[in-house]
């Protein structure tokens, strides 16, 4: 009987210890992590999309089957809130996951991709905002997903981020001397380049630049044209409101010099701002500016004057940096 009296307390302590150490910090039993659970850690958050104008983000995983044949698996269509929370098409919280039948091949994962697509898709569209190669671990697969990846925007992002600003200047080369404040050009005076070398985008790779001027008082937005290469003219040259008294620069920009053609009379009046977006290639030029501003000046200085230059500041906080983790 004495021996039994010692055994019972020992077993009781052992049982309590097992229960305690099996609990998490809150004292509750943790949920089992099943294969295929997706976690997106957003070091720099994705920006919320306008579903009507832009569609949604789509997450994909490229992997191979047991005989080495590659295939692409769609892990979910989603948007994000301003806080970076993943939401579905109704605005409710959404959990991304690998389809159950595909979890067996997670150990042969190759690449991860996030694309922006207006319509539902099963393969990544051309506008791929993030991508990265996958690393395989015993309990998970992970990927650092960046815009400068070769399967996303590419190396032009490195050039965009290599300085804190590029330059623009106020002038109207196609107008009369009194029209100076009716034009903006994303270069230095005389059409000298101000962008970092290597900033050009590749045709049919899903992305294009577009410049804008916005009246902060009225909210009216004026496009300055779309372009792939900041070393060349944009697609509409000096614009439909350019005049014929001079020659436009061979760089992206816009003149509003022609009489009765535009409501712009003076963009350096303290009421205007300028910016450049990186946007989906197939998006219409006439739509509201895409959310991804890369260069921005919130105040075109009053009476900046002809050929005076100012900064468009690099918007690093808009360039997403995301880590993907999938449990095995």
C-alpha positions in Angstrom: 0.0 0.0 0.0 2.8 2.4 0.8 4.3 1.8 -2.7 1.0 2.6 -4.4 0.6 5.8 -2.4 3.8 7.1 -4.0 2.9 6.1 -7.5 -0.4 7.9 -7.7 1.0 11.4 -6.9 3.8 10.8 -9.5 1.4 9.9 -12.2 -0.8 12.9 -11.3 2.2 15.3 -11.7 3.3 13.6 -14.9 -0.2 14.0 -16.4 -0.4 17.7 -15.4 3.0 18.4 -16.9 2.0 16.9 -20.2 -1.2 18.9 -20.2 0.7 22.1 -19.4 3.4 21.8 -21.9 0.9 20.8 -24.6 -0.8 24.2 -24.2 0.2 27.4 -25.9 0.9 30.7 -24.1 -2.8 31.3 -23.5 -3.2 27.9 -21.7 -5.3 26.4 -24.5 -4.4 23.4 -26.7 -3.0 24.7 -30.1 -4.8 23.7 -33.3 -3.1 21.2 -35.5 -1.4 22.7 -38.6 -2.6 20.8 -41.6 -0.7 20.6 -44.9 -1.5 23.4 -47.4 -2.2 26.3 -45.1 -0.9 29.6 -46.7 0.5 32.5 -44.7 1.4 35.8 -46.5 3.7 37.9 -44.3 3.6 41.4 -45.7 6.8 43.3 -44.7 5.7 46.1 -47.1 1.9 45.6 -47.7 0.2 45.0 -50.9 -2.1 48.0 -51.9 -5.9 47.6 -52.0 -7.2 47.2 -55.6 -10.3 48.8 -57.1 -12.1 45.5 -58.0 -14.2 47.3 -60.7 -11.3 48.9 -62.5 -8.4 46.5 -61.7 -9.8 43.1 -60.6 -8.0 41.1 -57.8 -4.8 39.6 -56.8 -4.2 35.9 -57.6 -1.7 33.7 -55.8 -0.1 30.8 -57.7 2.4 28.0 -56.9 4.4 26.3 -59.5 5.4 22.7 -58.6 6.1 19.4 -60.3 4.5 16.0 -60.0 6.3 12.8 -59.1 7.6 12.4 -62.6 8.9 16.0 -62.9 6.1 17.5 -65.0 5.6 21.2 -63.9 2.2 22.6 -63.3 0.6 25.8 -61.8 -1.8 25.6 -58.9 -4.1 28.5 -58.1 -4.2 29.2 -54.4 -6.8 32.0 -54.3 -8.2 35.2 -55.6 -8.2 38.0 -53.1 -7.9 41.7 -52.3 -6.4 43.4 -49.2 -7.5 46.1 -46.8 -5.5 49.2 -46.0 -4.2 47.2 -43.0 -3.0 44.4 -45.3 -5.7 41.9 -44.3 -6.6 39.3 -46.9 -10.2 39.6 -48.0 -12.5 37.9 -50.5 -14.6 39.4 -53.3 -17.3 40.3 -50.7 -14.9 42.0 -48.4 -14.9 39.2 -45.8 -11.7 37.7 -44.3 -10.2 35.0 -46.6 -7.9 32.1 -45.9 -5.7 31.0 -48.8 -4.8 27.3 -49.1 -3.4 24.7 -51.4 -6.1 22.4 -52.8 -6.0 19.1 -50.8 -5.1 17.0 -53.8 -2.0 19.1 -54.5 -0.4 19.0 -51.0 1.3 15.7 -51.8 3.6 17.6 -54.3 4.5 20.6 -52.0 8.0 19.1 -51.6 8.6 19.7 -55.3 7.5 23.3 -55.3 9.5 25.6 -57.6 8.1 29.2 -57.8 5.4 31.4 -56.4 3.6 34.2 -58.3 1.0 36.9 -57.5 -0.7 38.4 -60.6 -3.3 41.1 -60.9 -6.2 40.0 -63.1 -9.5 41.7 -64.0 -11.4 38.4 -64.5 -11.2 35.1 -62.8 -8.2 33.1 -63.9 -6.6 29.7 -63.4 -3.1 30.7 -64.7 -1.2 34.0 -63.9 -2.0 36.8 -66.3 0.8 39.0 -67.8 0.6 41.6 -64.9 2.6 39.8 -62.3 3.4 42.1 -59.4 5.4 39.6 -57.1 7.3 36.4 -57.6 10.0 34.4 -56.0 11.7 30.9 -56.0 10.6 28.5 -53.4 12.7 27.0 -50.6 11.8 23.5 -49.3 11.9 22.7 -45.6 10.7 19.6 -43.6 7.6 21.4 -42.3 7.0 24.0 -44.9 7.8 25.7 -48.2 8.6 29.4 -48.3 9.3 32.1 -50.8 10.4 35.8 -50.6 8.2 37.5 -53.2 9.5 40.7 -54.7 8.6 43.0 -57.6 12.2 42.8 -59.1 12.0 39.1 -59.7 12.4 38.0 -63.3 8.9 36.6 -63.3 7.3 39.8 -62.0 8.1 43.4 -63.0 11.9 42.7 -63.2 15.1 44.6 -62.7 13.6 48.0 -63.6 12.4 48.1 -60.0 16.0 48.1 -58.8 16.6 51.2 -60.9 13.5 52.9 -59.6 14.6 52.4 -56.0 18.3 53.3 -56.6 17.7 57.0 -55.8 15.3 59.0 -53.6 13.9 61.0 -56.4 13.9 61.8 -60.1 13.4 65.3 -61.6 10.7 67.1 -63.5 10.5 70.6 -64.7 7.8 73.2 -65.8 7.9 74.4 -69.3 5.7 74.4 -72.5 8.1 73.8 -75.4 5.2 73.8 -78.0 3.7 77.1 -76.7 4.5 80.8 -76.6 6.8 82.2 -73.9 3.8 83.3 -71.8 2.5 79.7 -71.7 5.4 78.4 -69.6 3.2 77.2 -66.7 1.0 75.1 -68.9 3.4 72.1 -69.3 5.2 69.5 -67.3 8.0 67.2 -68.4 9.6 64.3 -66.6 13.1 65.3 -67.4 15.5 68.2 -66.9 15.5 71.4 -69.0 16.1 70.9 -72.7 14.9 67.3 -72.5 17.9 66.0 -70.6 17.2 62.7 -68.8 16.5 62.6 -65.1 15.6 59.0 -64.5 17.9 56.2 -63.4 19.5 54.1 -66.1 17.7 50.7 -66.5 14.2 52.0 -65.7 12.7 51.0 -69.0 9.9 48.4 -69.0 9.6 45.7 -71.6 6.7 45.7 -74.0 4.1 43.0 -73.4 5.5 42.1 -70.0 2.4 43.4 -68.2 3.4 46.9 -67.0 3.6 50.5 -68.2 4.2 53.9 -66.7 1.7 56.8 -66.7 2.2 60.4 -65.6 -0.4 62.6 -64.0 -1.1 66.2 -62.8 -3.9 66.6 -60.2 -5.7 69.8 -59.2 -5.9 69.4 -55.4 -8.7 71.9 -55.1 -11.1 70.5 -57.7 -9.8 66.9 -57.7 -9.5 66.9 -61.5 -6.8 64.6 -62.8 -4.9 65.1 -66.1 -3.0 62.3 -67.7 0.4 63.3 -69.2 0.7 60.1 -71.2 1.8 56.5 -70.9 5.3 55.2 -71.7 7.7 52.2 -71.3 11.0 54.1 -71.5 11.6 57.4 -69.7 14.4 58.1 -72.2 11.8 58.4 -75.0 8.6 60.3 -75.7 5.4 58.9 -74.3 2.6 57.5 -76.5 0.8 60.8 -77.1 3.9 63.1 -77.4 3.1 66.6 -76.0 -0.6 65.7 -76.0 -3.7 66.8 -77.8 -3.6 70.3 -76.3 0.0 71.0 -77.4 0.5 74.0 -79.7 2.8 74.4 -82.7 5.1 77.2 -81.8 8.0 74.9 -80.8 9.1 71.3 -80.7 8.3 69.0 -77.8 11.0 67.2 -75.9 11.8 63.6 -76.7 10.9 62.6 -73.1 7.6 61.9 -71.4 5.5 65.0 -70.6 2.6 67.2 -71.6 1.7 70.7 -72.8 -1.7 72.3 -72.4 -0.9 75.3 -74.5 -3.6 75.3 -77.2 -6.3 77.9 -76.6 -9.7 76.7 -75.2 -8.4 73.1 -75.2 -8.0 72.5 -71.5 -9.0 73.9 -68.1 -5.3 74.1 -67.1 -4.0 77.7 -67.0 -1.1 77.4 -64.5 0.1 74.2 -62.9 2.6 76.0 -60.6 -0.2 77.9 -58.7 0.2 75.9 -55.5 -3.0 73.9 -56.2 -1.4 71.0 -58.2 0.5 67.9 -57.6 2.3 65.5 -60.0 3.0 61.8 -59.9 3.9 58.7 -62.0 2.2 55.4 -61.6 3.3 51.9 -62.5 0.2 50.2 -63.8 -1.2 47.1 -65.6 -0.3 47.3 -69.3 -3.8 46.5 -70.5 -5.5 49.2 -68.3 -7.1 52.0 -70.1 -5.3 55.4 -70.1 -8.7 57.1 -69.4 -9.3 55.4 -66.0 -8.5 57.0 -62.7 -4.8 56.6 -61.7 -3.8 53.2 -60.6 -2.9 52.8 -56.9 0.8 52.1 -57.4 2.5 55.5 -57.3 6.2 55.2 -57.8 7.2 58.9 -57.9 5.2 61.7 -56.3 5.4 65.4 -55.6 2.5 66.7 -53.5 3.1 70.4 -54.2 4.2 71.9 -57.5 5.8 75.0 -56.0 4.1 78.3 -56.6 5.7 80.2 -59.4 8.3 77.5 -60.0 9.1 79.3 -63.2 10.2 78.3 -66.7 12.8 75.5 -66.7 13.0 75.3 -63.0 13.4 71.7 -61.7 12.0 70.0 -58.7 11.8 66.4 -57.2 9.4 63.6 -57.7 10.1 61.5 -54.6 10.5 57.7 -54.7 7.5 56.0 -53.0 9.3 53.0 -51.5 6.4 52.4 -49.1 4.3 51.3 -52.1 6.7 48.6 -53.4 5.4 45.4 -51.7 7.7 42.9 -50.0 5.9 39.6 -49.1 7.0 36.3 -47.7 5.0 33.2 -48.5 4.9 30.2 -46.2 2.9 27.0 -46.8 2.7 24.2 -44.3 3.6 20.6 -45.4 
